Amino acid sequence: MKIAIYRIWQCTWGMLQTFLGLIMFIIHFKGKHFSYHGAIITEWDIKSSMSLGLFVFVTSDPYFAEKYRGQISVEELSNRLLVHEYGHTIQSLILGPLYLIVIGIPSTMWGFLGAKKRKDEQIPYGYFFTEGWANSLGEVVTGEKSIDKLVID
């Protein structure tokens, strides 16, 4: 029942980002897909990850895995990243049509334009409000650990 409500809510209140996610899903249809707490997950060959409403696109080879070699396994990092991205889907449920403006655009800018600053100053990815909130929501809803305070560069 929870999954049905989650999916209906994403397809109505989160319709815009879910529609964009559906387009990306169709483009990456040949990839590996699975369900995670109601979200439709696609593993892709791109080194970064992204959430669009009902759809989450994750890498199985995070670009920051080398930094944590010997400390955290690639599998664990991938799962933590999935929890983080799932947190963005909860933001979509909360914000609905405002999601892309309030979360999507700032998050993308932090991901790409903030990379140098994060690397130079060793700033955790979750320091930015959109990302810290996604981490918290993902952890609360799934009961699993997110990327939290990891420095991703």
N, C-alpha and C positions, 0 to 999 in steps of 0.2 A: 504493500500500500504506500509506504514512504517513497519508494522509487517511482511509482506512478504519479504521485503528487509532485515530486521533484521534476519529473520530465514534463508534465503538463504546465507547471509554473514556468519552466525555462522556455517552453514553446509559446507561451502567451506573454507574460510580463517581461521575459528576456528574449522576445521574438527577434529583435534586430541582430543581436550578437549570435543568437542560435542560427539564424539564417546564414550569416557570414561563416559560421562554423560548419554548417551543412555544405556550403560551397567548397570549403577546404577539405572536408571529409570526402566529398566526391572526387576532388583532385587527387587525394591520397588514398583512394579506395583500395588499391592493391596492397596497402600496408597491413600490419598486424593490428587488429582491433579487439577490444575487450571492454566490459562494463566495470565501473568502479563506483560504488555507492550511487548508482543511477546515471553517472556521467558516461558518455561514450568516449573511450580513450583510443587514440591512434598513435602507435609508435612510428616515428619517421626518422629519416637519416640526417636531418638537420640537427646541429649541435645545441640548439636552444629549444625552449618549450613555450607553449601558448595556450590560453583558454579562451574559448568563444562560446558563452552560454552553455549549452548541453554538451559541447564538444571540447575535448582536451587533446592537445597534440604534444607528445613528449618524446624526448630523445632517450634512447637506451644507453647512450654514451655521452654523459654530460661533459661539456668542454672543461669544466673545472675539476674533473675526477683526478687528474694527475697530481694536483696540489695536495689532495688528501690520501694519496696512495700510502698504504700501510697503516692508515688511521681509520678510514671508513671505506668499505668496499664499494665498488661501482654499483652493485645491486642495491645497497643501502642508500647511496646517494640518489639513485634513480627513483627509489621509492619515496624518499624525502621530497624530491622535486615534484613527484606526483601529488603528494599531500599538499604542497604549496599551490600547485596549479588547481587542485580541487578547491582550495580556499577561494581562488578567484571565481569559481563557479558559484560559490555561495554569495560572493559579492554581487554577482549577476542577479541572483534571486532577490537580494535586498534592494538593489538600486534599479533594476529593470532597465527602462530606456535611458537612464542616466549613466549606465555602466561604462559605455565606451568613452564618454567625456570625462567622468570622474576617475575611472580606473584604467581603462584601455590605453588612452593616449599618454597619460603621465607614466604608466608602468612601462610602456614601450620606450619612452624617452629615457627613463632611468636605466632600463636594460641596455640600451645602445649608447646613448650620449653620456650616461653617467659611468660607463665602464672605466675610463681612464682615472677619474677621480676616486672611484672605489678601489682600484688597484694601487694607485699612488699613496692613498691614505689608509689602506686596509680597512675600508668601511664595509660592514656586513650588508649583504643584499637586502635583508629585512629592515634596514635602517629607514628606508623610504616608506612613507605611510601606506601606500597601496600594497607593498610587499609584506610589511610587518603584519598588517591586518589580514592579508591572505594566509600567512603562516598561522596566525592565531585561529582563524576560522577553520582552516584545514585540520589543525590538531584537535580542536574541540569537537568537530563533527565526526572525524574518523577515529579519534583516539590514538592516532599514530604520530610520530615525530616528523616535523617538516625540516626544511633547510634552515629555519630559525636564524641564528646569528652567524652562520657560516659566511666567511669572506669569499666571495666568488669573483675571480678575476681571470 
